[in-house]
């Protein structure tokens, strides 16, 4: 008789526990998804006042007491440029790393990375990428010669505005100036669509 009364009670406790776990999981997922939308001091907001569209801005070496961006590594020289695809595709060029490591990362206005590449993708010592919207890509491919297609690496951006960040690893503290000079070699130039 006691076992038959305990079974419904145990089932009720398990249902409440399962319900609480489910509600907790839903709240956690919603919070994780909504925080980037509500954040006011994301990377784009912090970097936007530092430079105009298509202007390369070298970031200062991070110090323990002052960092523009969280988790910045003091052994990595960084530069960025903002882009706006409203005026046309943007050609991004950067020197490949002479020694060590260099990377380019392409970020949306909301901070999501939509493309990244390293110095291993360099051709003739340079990284060269054309950032386009889906419509610009269609216009470029429609005007291409089928017998001689473009060799450009074309990256389709998910938003019109964004950032390109170049990072160059300094192999030792004495080589930081060289890494910083290489990061400053980043360039972003708006190109007109062919007619």
C-alpha positions in Angstrom: 0.0 0.0 0.0 2.8 2.4 0.8 4.6 1.7 -2.5 1.5 2.6 -4.4 1.2 6.1 -2.7 4.9 6.8 -3.2 4.9 6.2 -6.9 2.5 9.1 -7.8 4.5 11.4 -5.4 7.8 10.5 -7.0 6.3 11.0 -10.5 5.0 14.5 -9.4 8.4 15.5 -8.0 10.1 14.3 -11.2 7.7 16.3 -13.3 8.3 19.5 -11.3 12.1 18.9 -11.5 11.9 18.3 -15.3 9.7 21.4 -15.7 12.1 23.5 -13.7 15.1 22.2 -15.8 13.3 22.9 -19.0 12.4 26.5 -18.0 16.0 27.1 -16.8 17.3 25.8 -20.2 15.0 28.1 -22.1 15.9 31.1 -20.0 19.6 30.4 -20.5 19.3 30.0 -24.3 17.2 33.2 -24.7 19.7 35.1 -22.5 22.7 33.9 -24.5 21.0 34.9 -27.8 19.7 38.3 -26.7 22.8 39.6 -25.0 24.7 40.5 -28.3 21.6 42.3 -29.6 21.3 44.4 -26.4 25.0 45.1 -25.8 25.9 48.7 -26.3 29.7 48.4 -26.0 30.4 45.7 -28.5 33.7 45.8 -30.5 32.1 47.8 -33.3 30.9 50.5 -30.9 34.3 50.7 -29.3 36.2 50.9 -32.5 33.9 53.1 -34.6 35.0 56.4 -33.1 38.6 55.7 -33.8 38.5 55.9 -37.6 36.6 56.7 -40.7 35.2 54.1 -43.2 38.1 52.5 -45.1 40.8 54.1 -42.9 43.3 51.8 -41.3 43.7 52.4 -37.6 46.5 50.7 -35.7 45.5 49.7 -32.2 47.7 50.5 -29.2 49.6 47.7 -27.6 47.3 46.4 -24.8 48.5 47.0 -21.2 47.3 45.2 -18.1 45.6 48.3 -16.8 44.0 49.5 -20.1 42.7 47.4 -22.9 40.4 48.7 -25.6 39.1 45.2 -26.3 38.9 42.3 -23.8 41.3 39.4 -24.0 43.8 41.3 -26.1 47.2 39.7 -26.3 50.2 42.1 -25.8 52.3 40.0 -28.1 49.9 40.6 -31.0 49.9 43.8 -33.0 46.4 44.7 -34.4 44.9 47.1 -36.9 41.4 47.4 -38.2 39.4 49.2 -40.9 35.7 49.7 -41.0 33.9 49.1 -44.3 30.5 50.1 -45.7 29.5 48.2 -48.8 26.8 50.7 -49.7 29.2 52.5 -52.1 30.5 49.3 -53.7 32.7 46.3 -53.0 35.7 46.8 -50.7 39.2 45.4 -51.6 41.2 44.5 -48.5 44.9 44.1 -48.9 47.5 43.2 -46.3 51.1 42.0 -46.2 51.7 38.4 -45.3 53.7 37.6 -42.2 57.4 37.6 -42.8 57.9 35.4 -39.8 55.4 34.2 -37.3 51.7 34.5 -37.8 49.2 37.0 -39.3 45.4 36.8 -39.8 42.5 38.7 -41.2 39.1 38.4 -39.7 35.9 39.9 -41.1 33.2 40.9 -38.7 29.6 42.1 -39.1 28.3 45.2 -37.4 27.1 43.0 -34.5 30.5 41.4 -34.0 30.0 38.0 -35.6 32.9 36.7 -37.6 31.8 35.8 -41.1 35.2 35.0 -42.6 38.8 34.6 -41.5 42.0 33.7 -43.1 45.7 33.5 -42.2 49.0 34.4 -43.9 49.0 30.8 -45.3 46.5 32.0 -47.8 48.8 34.7 -49.1 49.7 34.9 -52.8 53.0 36.6 -53.6 53.4 37.8 -50.1 50.0 39.5 -49.9 46.5 38.7 -48.7 44.0 40.2 -51.2 40.2 39.8 -50.6 37.2 41.6 -52.1 34.3 41.9 -49.7 30.9 42.1 -51.5 27.2 41.9 -50.8 25.2 39.1 -52.5 23.9 41.6 -55.1 27.4 42.9 -55.9 28.7 39.3 -56.3 25.9 38.7 -58.9 26.8 41.9 -60.7 30.6 41.0 -60.7 30.1 37.5 -62.0 27.6 38.6 -64.6 30.2 40.8 -66.2 33.1 38.3 -66.0 34.7 36.8 -69.0 34.0 33.1 -68.9 37.3 32.3 -70.6 39.3 34.4 -68.1 37.4 34.4 -64.8 38.6 36.6 -61.9 41.1 35.2 -59.6 39.9 37.4 -56.7 39.0 35.8 -53.4 35.4 37.2 -53.0 33.9 37.1 -49.6 30.1 37.7 -49.2 29.3 39.8 -46.2 26.1 39.3 -44.4 25.7 43.0 -43.6 26.7 46.2 -45.4 28.7 47.5 -42.4 31.5 45.7 -40.6 35.1 45.5 -39.6 38.3 43.9 -40.9 40.8 43.2 -38.2 44.4 42.3 -38.9 46.5 40.6 -36.2 50.2 40.0 -36.4 52.1 37.9 -33.8 55.3 39.3 -32.5 57.7 36.5 -31.9 59.6 38.4 -29.2 59.1 41.8 -27.4 61.9 43.3 -29.5 60.0 42.5 -32.7 56.8 44.2 -31.8 57.5 47.3 -33.8 58.0 45.2 -36.9 54.7 43.3 -36.3 52.9 46.7 -35.7 54.3 48.1 -39.0 53.0 45.0 -40.8 49.6 45.4 -39.2 49.5 49.0 -40.4 49.9 47.7 -43.9 46.2 46.7 -43.9 44.3 48.7 -46.5 40.6 48.8 -47.4 39.5 50.6 -50.6 36.0 50.8 -52.1 35.9 49.8 -55.8 33.2 50.7 -58.2 31.2 47.9 -59.8 32.1 47.4 -63.5 29.6 48.8 -66.0 
